[in-house]
Amino acid sequence: MKSINYKSIYYPPGGILLWILIFLELITFGVALIILVAGTDGNINAYYESASHLNATYGAINTIFLLTSGFFMATSVKLFKKGNIKKADLYLKLTMMFGALFLLLKSLEYSEKIEKGFVLGYDTFFNFYWLLTGFHVIHILVGLVILLLLHFSMKKPNALVEDFEASAAFWHMCDLIWLLLFPILYLVF
């Protein structure tokens, strides 16, 4: 087992720039959701009609996929800190698998929307749907690339806990963004 060196508890995992990025991303998604909700004034029925074409079951399953992946990511960090690299790697692979399952189901949902003509430009609700979920998909893809790079670097003797924690922070940001998107897009309208 390898020993783990920690930085000061006052130094956030990934550094202050990562946390600024995370807060900016959360603010961006939050503001967009507020604009979506505020934009319903006088035309709420059109929003309800468009939202009724979303599959809440897909959204719920994707929520389970991301929360499960978040659990596996947290477990992987914990195991890595204990020096159990082999088991940490297994949980990291499970994290990536559930992230890939999210993308697979989201791709199925997207293809159904495109087939039915609910594309970008269809109406205001679907403009927000495509932009918000598409931007989130980009975050998941970036997160999976980060986790894949982490997978290859974690077995090196100089692997750092800080890198692992920073990767986990980004991945959990993706979880949190989805927890904002899911209820407002799939359940509220």
Secondary structure, DSSP 8 states (H G I E B T S, - for coil): --------TTS-TT-HHHHHHHHHHHHHHHHHHHHHHHTTTT-HHHHHHHHTTS-HHHHHHHHHHHHHHHHHHHHHHHHHHTT-HHHHHHHHHHHHHHHHHHHHHHHHHHHHHHHTT--TTS-HHHHHHHHHHHHHHHHHHHHHHHHHHHHHHTTSTT--HHHHHHHHHHHHHHHHHHHHHHIIIIII-
